[in-house]
Amino acid sequence: MSEHHTILGGKVHVYKRSNSSSWQCASYLAGKNRRTTTKEDSLSKAKEFAED
C-alpha cells in the first residue's frame, strides 16, 4: 500500500508507491498535473524538495 501526505495547504501531494523506495511529488499548476520523483528515501527530505 502507498503512503500519502499533503503539504502547502493541499497544493502539493507527496507519496510513496508500494513498489518504490523513493518519494514522489505531484501538484496541479497552470492547468496541468505535474509529477516528479524526489529521489529521496526520507519523508522530511522529500517534503523539503517538494516545497522548493
C-alpha positions in Angstrom: 0.0 0.0 0.0 1.3 3.5 -0.8 1.7 6.4 1.7 0.3 9.9 1.0 1.0 13.3 2.6 -0.4 16.7 1.7 1.6 19.9 2.1 1.4 23.6 1.4 -2.3 23.8 2.1 -3.2 20.9 -0.1 -1.4 22.2 -3.2 1.3 19.6 -3.2 1.0 15.8 -2.6 4.0 13.7 -1.5 3.5 10.0 -1.9 5.4 6.7 -2.0 4.4 3.9 -4.2 4.4 0.4 -2.7 7.0 -0.9 -5.2 9.4 2.1 -4.8 11.8 3.3 -2.2 11.7 6.9 -3.4 9.1 9.5 -2.6 7.2 11.2 -5.5 5.5 14.7 -5.5 2.6 16.0 -7.5 0.8 19.3 -8.0 -1.7 20.9 -10.3 -0.1 24.0 -11.8 -1.0 26.2 -14.8 -3.8 23.8 -15.9 -1.6 20.7 -15.9 -0.8 17.9 -13.4 2.9 18.0 -12.6 4.7 14.9 -11.1 8.3 14.1 -10.4 10.4 11.9 -8.2 12.2 13.5 -5.3 14.9 10.8 -5.4 14.7 10.8 -1.6 14.1 7.9 0.8 13.4 10.2 3.7 10.0 11.8 4.0 11.3 15.0 5.6 13.8 15.5 2.8 11.1 14.7 0.2 8.9 17.3 1.7 11.7 19.9 1.5 12.3 19.0 -2.1 8.6 19.3 -2.9 8.3 22.7 -1.2 11.1 24.1 -3.4 
